[in-house]
Structures are given as C-alpha cells and as structure tokens.
Amino acid sequence: MIDFLYGIGFGLCFLVLVVLYRGIFGPGVYNRIAAVSAVGTKTLIILLIMGFIYNRVDMFIDISMVYALLNFVGTLAAAKYLEMEK
C-alpha cells in the first residue's frame, strides 16, 4: 500500500511540474491563475497522501485545510484585482 501511495505521490509531483510550466508560460493571465490554483489543489492531495504514509492523517488534514483556504483566498484576490483593472 505504501508503494502505491509513493507512486501516486510521484505522479502528482510530475503533474504539478507540468501545470507549473503552464502557469509560467501560459497564454493569458486567467490561464496562469487557473494553473496556480491547480498547483495548489495538487499540493493539497500530496499533503493528504503524506498523512497516510506517516499514519498522521489527522494532522495533515488540518494542514491541508489551511492550505486550501489560503489557495482559495489567493485565487479570489487575484481574480478581484484583475476584474478591477478592466
């Protein structure tokens, strides 16, 4: 089971790198914001997988909830800022 979780974790790390490339070299600002939000979501899943690996799911759920809230608020703030520019 641990090997399976390691495989999923490494696969998600690869996907984070792919989406991060899209966030850096994206065609537009909105695509970059969506990519940063997707990186945050994938990082959240990686944190939860780490919780299962270390048998401390309760602690990692708390950390991932705070990280998800920060990711959401950051995305909303960026969208609001871009809306005000128009």
TORMIDREN-798344 format. One record per atom (N, C-alpha, C, O): residue number from 1; residue in one letter; atom name; y, z, x. Coordinates in nm, 3 decimals. Layout:
- seq, type, atom, v, w, u
- NUM, a, CA, Y, Z, X
...
***
This chain:
- seq, type, atom, v, w, u
- 1, m, N, -0.120, 0.000, 0.082
- 1, m, CA, 0.000, 0.000, 0.000
- 1, m, C, 0.126, 0.000, 0.086
- 1, m, O, 0.224, -0.067, 0.055
- 2, i, N, 0.122, 0.076, 0.195
- 2, i, CA, 0.237, 0.082, 0.284
- 2, i, C, 0.263, -0.054, 0.347
- 2, i, O, 0.378, -0.096, 0.361
- 3, d, N, 0.155, -0.125, 0.385
- 3, d, CA, 0.173, -0.258, 0.444
- 3, d, C, 0.235, -0.354, 0.343
- 3, d, O, 0.318, -0.437, 0.380
- 4, f, N, 0.196, -0.342, 0.218
- 4, f, CA, 0.255, -0.424, 0.113
- 4, f, C, 0.404, -0.397, 0.098
- 4, f, O, 0.483, -0.490, 0.085
- 5, l, N, 0.443, -0.269, 0.101
- 5, l, CA, 0.584, -0.233, 0.090
- 5, l, C, 0.663, -0.280, 0.212
- 5, l, O, 0.778, -0.323, 0.200
- 6, y, N, 0.601, -0.272, 0.331
- 6, y, CA, 0.666, -0.326, 0.451
- 6, y, C, 0.690, -0.476, 0.438
- 6, y, O, 0.796, -0.526, 0.474
- 7, g, N, 0.592, -0.547, 0.386
- 7, g, CA, 0.606, -0.692, 0.366
- 7, g, C, 0.717, -0.726, 0.269
- 7, g, O, 0.797, -0.817, 0.294
- 8, i, N, 0.723, -0.653, 0.160
- 8, i, CA, 0.831, -0.675, 0.063
- 8, i, C, 0.966, -0.642, 0.125
- 8, i, O, 1.064, -0.713, 0.103
- 9, g, N, 0.972, -0.534, 0.202
- 9, g, CA, 1.097, -0.495, 0.267
- 9, g, C, 1.146, -0.601, 0.366
- 9, g, O, 1.265, -0.634, 0.367
- 10, f, N, 1.055, -0.653, 0.448
- 10, f, CA, 1.095, -0.756, 0.543
- 10, f, C, 1.134, -0.885, 0.471
- 10, f, O, 1.226, -0.955, 0.514
- 11, g, N, 1.064, -0.917, 0.363
- 11, g, CA, 1.102, -1.035, 0.284
- 11, g, C, 1.242, -1.020, 0.224
- 11, g, O, 1.320, -1.115, 0.224
- 12, l, N, 1.272, -0.902, 0.174
- 12, l, CA, 1.405, -0.879, 0.119
- 12, l, C, 1.513, -0.880, 0.227
- 12, l, O, 1.625, -0.925, 0.203
- 13, c, N, 1.479, -0.832, 0.347
- 13, c, CA, 1.576, -0.839, 0.458
- 13, c, C, 1.606, -0.984, 0.492
- 13, c, O, 1.721, -1.019, 0.521
- 14, f, N, 1.504, -1.068, 0.490
- 14, f, CA, 1.527, -1.211, 0.514
- 14, f, C, 1.616, -1.270, 0.405
- 14, f, O, 1.707, -1.348, 0.435
- 15, l, N, 1.590, -1.234, 0.280
- 15, l, CA, 1.673, -1.285, 0.171
- 15, l, C, 1.817, -1.234, 0.180
- 15, l, O, 1.910, -1.306, 0.142
- 16, v, N, 1.836, -1.113, 0.229
- 16, v, CA, 1.971, -1.061, 0.249
- 16, v, C, 2.045, -1.148, 0.351
- 16, v, O, 2.162, -1.179, 0.332
- 17, l, N, 1.976, -1.187, 0.457
- 17, l, CA, 2.039, -1.273, 0.558
- 17, l, C, 2.075, -1.410, 0.500
- 17, l, O, 2.180, -1.465, 0.532
- 18, v, N, 1.989, -1.464, 0.415
- 18, v, CA, 2.017, -1.594, 0.353
- 18, v, C, 2.139, -1.583, 0.260
- 18, v, O, 2.227, -1.669, 0.264
- 19, v, N, 2.144, -1.480, 0.180
- 19, v, CA, 2.257, -1.463, 0.088
- 19, v, C, 2.384, -1.428, 0.165
- 19, v, O, 2.494, -1.468, 0.124
- 20, l, N, 2.371, -1.356, 0.274
- 20, l, CA, 2.487, -1.324, 0.357
- 20, l, C, 2.546, -1.450, 0.419
- 20, l, O, 2.668, -1.462, 0.431
- 21, y, N, 2.461, -1.544, 0.457
- 21, y, CA, 2.510, -1.673, 0.505
- 21, y, C, 2.591, -1.742, 0.396
- 21, y, O, 2.697, -1.799, 0.423
- 22, r, N, 2.540, -1.736, 0.275
- 22, r, CA, 2.613, -1.796, 0.161
- 22, r, C, 2.745, -1.724, 0.136
- 22, r, O, 2.843, -1.787, 0.097
- 23, g, N, 2.747, -1.596, 0.158
- 23, g, CA, 2.869, -1.520, 0.140
- 23, g, C, 2.974, -1.552, 0.245
- 23, g, O, 3.094, -1.550, 0.217
- 24, i, N, 2.931, -1.582, 0.366
- 24, i, CA, 3.026, -1.613, 0.472
- 24, i, C, 3.075, -1.758, 0.462
- 24, i, O, 3.195, -1.783, 0.474
- 25, f, N, 2.985, -1.851, 0.440
- 25, f, CA, 3.020, -1.993, 0.439
- 25, f, C, 3.018, -2.052, 0.298
- 25, f, O, 2.996, -2.172, 0.283
- 26, g, N, 3.042, -1.971, 0.197
- 26, g, CA, 3.039, -2.017, 0.058
- 26, g, C, 3.151, -2.114, 0.028
- 26, g, O, 3.253, -2.115, 0.097
- 27, p, N, 3.132, -2.197, -0.074
- 27, p, CA, 3.234, -2.297, -0.106
- 27, p, C, 3.360, -2.238, -0.170
- 27, p, O, 3.467, -2.297, -0.160
- 28, g, N, 3.348, -2.125, -0.234
- 28, g, CA, 3.465, -2.068, -0.301
- 28, g, C, 3.462, -1.917, -0.298
- 28, g, O, 3.364, -1.854, -0.259
- 29, v, N, 3.574, -1.861, -0.339
- 29, v, CA, 3.587, -1.715, -0.335
- 29, v, C, 3.493, -1.649, -0.435
- 29, v, O, 3.435, -1.544, -0.406
- 30, y, N, 3.478, -1.708, -0.551
- 30, y, CA, 3.392, -1.647, -0.654
- 30, y, C, 3.246, -1.648, -0.609
- 30, y, O, 3.172, -1.553, -0.636
- 31, n, N, 3.204, -1.754, -0.542
- 31, n, CA, 3.067, -1.757, -0.490
- 31, n, C, 3.048, -1.652, -0.382
- 31, n, O, 2.940, -1.593, -0.372
- 32, r, N, 3.150, -1.627, -0.302
- 32, r, CA, 3.139, -1.526, -0.198
- 32, r, C, 3.130, -1.386, -0.258
- 32, r, O, 3.054, -1.302, -0.209
- 33, i, N, 3.205, -1.360, -0.363
- 33, i, CA, 3.197, -1.230, -0.429
- 33, i, C, 3.060, -1.209, -0.492
- 33, i, O, 3.004, -1.100, -0.484
- 34, a, N, 3.006, -1.314, -0.554
- 34, a, CA, 2.872, -1.304, -0.612
- 34, a, C, 2.768, -1.281, -0.504
- 34, a, O, 2.672, -1.207, -0.526
- 35, a, N, 2.785, -1.344, -0.387
- 35, a, CA, 2.690, -1.325, -0.278
- 35, a, C, 2.696, -1.183, -0.224
- 35, a, O, 2.592, -1.124, -0.194
- 36, v, N, 2.815, -1.127, -0.211
- 36, v, CA, 2.827, -0.990, -0.163
- 36, v, C, 2.764, -0.893, -0.264
- 36, v, O, 2.702, -0.795, -0.225
- 37, s, N, 2.781, -0.921, -0.390
- 37, s, CA, 2.718, -0.838, -0.492
- 37, s, C, 2.565, -0.849, -0.486
- 37, s, O, 2.494, -0.750, -0.504
- 38, a, N, 2.516, -0.969, -0.460
- 38, a, CA, 2.371, -0.987, -0.447
- 38, a, C, 2.316, -0.916, -0.324
- 38, a, O, 2.206, -0.861, -0.328
- 39, v, N, 2.392, -0.915, -0.214
- 39, v, CA, 2.350, -0.842, -0.095
- 39, v, C, 2.342, -0.693, -0.127
- 39, v, O, 2.248, -0.625, -0.084
- 40, g, N, 2.439, -0.642, -0.201
- 40, g, CA, 2.436, -0.501, -0.240
- 40, g, C, 2.316, -0.468, -0.326
- 40, g, O, 2.256, -0.361, -0.310
- 41, t, N, 2.280, -0.557, -0.416
- 41, t, CA, 2.165, -0.534, -0.503
- 41, t, C, 2.035, -0.535, -0.423
- 41, t, O, 1.947, -0.451, -0.445
- 42, k, N, 2.022, -0.630, -0.332
- 42, k, CA, 1.901, -0.636, -0.250
- 42, k, C, 1.892, -0.514, -0.157
- 42, k, O, 1.782, -0.464, -0.132
- 43, t, N, 2.003, -0.468, -0.106
- 43, t, CA, 2.003, -0.348, -0.023
- 43, t, C, 1.960, -0.226, -0.103
- 43, t, O, 1.892, -0.138, -0.052
- 44, l, N, 1.999, -0.223, -0.228
- 44, l, CA, 1.957, -0.115, -0.317
- 44, l, C, 1.806, -0.113, -0.334
- 44, l, O, 1.745, -0.006, -0.330
- 45, i, N, 1.745, -0.228, -0.351
- 45, i, CA, 1.600, -0.237, -0.364
- 45, i, C, 1.532, -0.194, -0.234
- 45, i, O, 1.429, -0.127, -0.237
- 46, i, N, 1.590, -0.234, -0.119
- 46, i, CA, 1.534, -0.194, 0.009
- 46, i, C, 1.539, -0.042, 0.025
- 46, i, O, 1.444, 0.018, 0.077
- 47, l, N, 1.646, 0.021, -0.020
- 47, l, CA, 1.655, 0.167, -0.016
- 47, l, C, 1.544, 0.232, -0.099
- 47, l, O, 1.484, 0.330, -0.057
- 48, l, N, 1.517, 0.177, -0.216
- 48, l, CA, 1.412, 0.233, -0.300
- 48, l, C, 1.274, 0.214, -0.238
- 48, l, O, 1.188, 0.302, -0.249
- 49, i, N, 1.252, 0.100, -0.173
- 49, i, CA, 1.124, 0.079, -0.104
- 49, i, C, 1.108, 0.179, 0.009
- 49, i, O, 0.999, 0.230, 0.032
- 50, m, N, 1.217, 0.207, 0.080
- 50, m, CA, 1.212, 0.309, 0.185
- 50, m, C, 1.175, 0.445, 0.128
- 50, m, O, 1.103, 0.523, 0.191
- 51, g, N, 1.225, 0.474, 0.009
- 51, g, CA, 1.189, 0.600, -0.057
- 51, g, C, 1.040, 0.611, -0.084
- 51, g, O, 0.981, 0.717, -0.066
- 52, f, N, 0.978, 0.500, -0.126
- 52, f, CA, 0.834, 0.501, -0.149
- 52, f, C, 0.757, 0.514, -0.019
- 52, f, O, 0.654, 0.580, -0.014
- 53, i, N, 0.807, 0.450, 0.087
- 53, i, CA, 0.737, 0.458, 0.216
- 53, i, C, 0.740, 0.600, 0.271
- 53, i, O, 0.638, 0.649, 0.321
- 54, y, N, 0.855, 0.668, 0.262
- 54, y, CA, 0.868, 0.803, 0.317
- 54, y, C, 0.831, 0.914, 0.218
- 54, y, O, 0.846, 1.032, 0.249
- 55, n, N, 0.782, 0.877, 0.100
- 55, n, CA, 0.744, 0.973, -0.005
- 55, n, C, 0.859, 1.065, -0.043
- 55, n, O, 0.837, 1.183, -0.072
- 56, r, N, 0.980, 1.015, -0.044
- 56, r, CA, 1.100, 1.089, -0.085
- 56, r, C, 1.180, 1.005, -0.184
- 56, r, O, 1.299, 0.981, -0.164
- 57, v, N, 1.115, 0.961, -0.289
- 57, v, CA, 1.178, 0.872, -0.386
- 57, v, C, 1.298, 0.939, -0.451
- 57, v, O, 1.398, 0.872, -0.479
- 58, d, N, 1.290, 1.068, -0.476
- 58, d, CA, 1.399, 1.137, -0.545
- 58, d, C, 1.528, 1.132, -0.464
- 58, d, O, 1.635, 1.111, -0.521
- 59, m, N, 1.520, 1.150, -0.335
- 59, m, CA, 1.640, 1.147, -0.251
- 59, m, C, 1.697, 1.004, -0.243
- 59, m, O, 1.818, 0.985, -0.251
- 60, f, N, 1.609, 0.906, -0.227
- 60, f, CA, 1.655, 0.769, -0.212
- 60, f, C, 1.708, 0.712, -0.344
- 60, f, O, 1.791, 0.622, -0.343
- 61, i, N, 1.660, 0.763, -0.457
- 61, i, CA, 1.716, 0.720, -0.585
- 61, i, C, 1.860, 0.766, -0.598
- 61, i, O, 1.945, 0.691, -0.645
- 62, d, N, 1.888, 0.888, -0.555
- 62, d, CA, 2.027, 0.937, -0.559
- 62, d, C, 2.117, 0.854, -0.469
- 62, d, O, 2.228, 0.818, -0.509
- 63, i, N, 2.070, 0.824, -0.350
- 63, i, CA, 2.150, 0.742, -0.258
- 63, i, C, 2.171, 0.602, -0.315
- 63, i, O, 2.282, 0.548, -0.307
- 64, s, N, 2.067, 0.544, -0.372
- 64, s, CA, 2.081, 0.408, -0.424
- 64, s, C, 2.170, 0.403, -0.548
- 64, s, O, 2.237, 0.303, -0.571
- 65, m, N, 2.171, 0.509, -0.628
- 65, m, CA, 2.261, 0.511, -0.744
- 65, m, C, 2.407, 0.512, -0.700
- 65, m, O, 2.490, 0.442, -0.759
- 66, v, N, 2.438, 0.591, -0.598
- 66, v, CA, 2.575, 0.594, -0.546
- 66, v, C, 2.611, 0.458, -0.487
- 66, v, O, 2.722, 0.409, -0.508
- 67, y, N, 2.518, 0.398, -0.414
- 67, y, CA, 2.543, 0.268, -0.354
- 67, y, C, 2.564, 0.161, -0.463
- 67, y, O, 2.649, 0.074, -0.448
- 68, a, N, 2.486, 0.168, -0.570
- 68, a, CA, 2.502, 0.072, -0.680
- 68, a, C, 2.638, 0.088, -0.747
- 68, a, O, 2.703, -0.011, -0.782
- 69, l, N, 2.681, 0.211, -0.766
- 69, l, CA, 2.811, 0.235, -0.826
- 69, l, C, 2.924, 0.181, -0.738
- 69, l, O, 3.017, 0.119, -0.788
- 70, l, N, 2.915, 0.205, -0.607
- 70, l, CA, 3.016, 0.152, -0.515
- 70, l, C, 3.016, 0.000, -0.513
- 70, l, O, 3.122, -0.062, -0.507
- 71, n, N, 2.898, -0.060, -0.519
- 71, n, CA, 2.887, -0.206, -0.522
- 71, n, C, 2.951, -0.262, -0.648
- 71, n, O, 3.024, -0.361, -0.643
- 72, f, N, 2.926, -0.199, -0.760
- 72, f, CA, 2.981, -0.245, -0.887
- 72, f, C, 3.133, -0.231, -0.891
- 72, f, O, 3.203, -0.324, -0.933
- 73, v, N, 3.183, -0.117, -0.848
- 73, v, CA, 3.327, -0.094, -0.849
- 73, v, C, 3.397, -0.189, -0.752
- 73, v, O, 3.505, -0.240, -0.782
- 74, g, N, 3.335, -0.214, -0.637
- 74, g, CA, 3.393, -0.307, -0.541
- 74, g, C, 3.399, -0.449, -0.595
- 74, g, O, 3.498, -0.520, -0.572
- 75, t, N, 3.296, -0.491, -0.665
- 75, t, CA, 3.295, -0.625, -0.725
- 75, t, C, 3.401, -0.636, -0.834
- 75, t, O, 3.470, -0.737, -0.844
- 76, l, N, 3.413, -0.532, -0.916
- 76, l, CA, 3.516, -0.534, -1.020
- 76, l, C, 3.656, -0.536, -0.961
- 76, l, O, 3.744, -0.606, -1.011
- 77, a, N, 3.678, -0.459, -0.854
- 77, a, CA, 3.809, -0.456, -0.791
- 77, a, C, 3.845, -0.592, -0.732
- 77, a, O, 3.958, -0.638, -0.744
- 78, a, N, 3.749, -0.657, -0.668
- 78, a, CA, 3.775, -0.790, -0.612
- 78, a, C, 3.802, -0.891, -0.721
- 78, a, O, 3.891, -0.975, -0.707
- 79, a, N, 3.727, -0.885, -0.831
- 79, a, CA, 3.750, -0.978, -0.941
- 79, a, C, 3.886, -0.954, -1.006
- 79, a, O, 3.954, -1.050, -1.042
- 80, k, N, 3.926, -0.829, -1.022
- 80, k, CA, 4.056, -0.797, -1.080
- 80, k, C, 4.169, -0.846, -0.989
- 80, k, O, 4.270, -0.898, -1.036
- 81, y, N, 4.151, -0.828, -0.858
- 81, y, CA, 4.252, -0.874, -0.764
- 81, y, C, 4.266, -1.026, -0.769
- 81, y, O, 4.378, -1.078, -0.765
- 82, l, N, 4.155, -1.096, -0.778
- 82, l, CA, 4.160, -1.243, -0.783
- 82, l, C, 4.217, -1.290, -0.917
- 82, l, O, 4.281, -1.395, -0.922
- 83, e, N, 4.194, -1.215, -1.023
- 83, e, CA, 4.249, -1.252, -1.153
- 83, e, C, 4.402, -1.238, -1.152
- 83, e, O, 4.472, -1.317, -1.215
- 84, m, N, 4.452, -1.138, -1.081
- 84, m, CA, 4.598, -1.116, -1.076
- 84, m, C, 4.667, -1.223, -0.993
- 84, m, O, 4.786, -1.248, -1.014
- 85, e, N, 4.598, -1.288, -0.900
- 85, e, CA, 4.658, -1.390, -0.816
- 85, e, C, 4.690, -1.518, -0.893
- 85, e, O, 4.781, -1.591, -0.856
- 86, k, N, 4.617, -1.545, -0.999
- 86, k, CA, 4.635, -1.670, -1.073
- 86, k, C, 4.761, -1.672, -1.152
- 86, k, O, 4.790, -1.770, -1.220
***
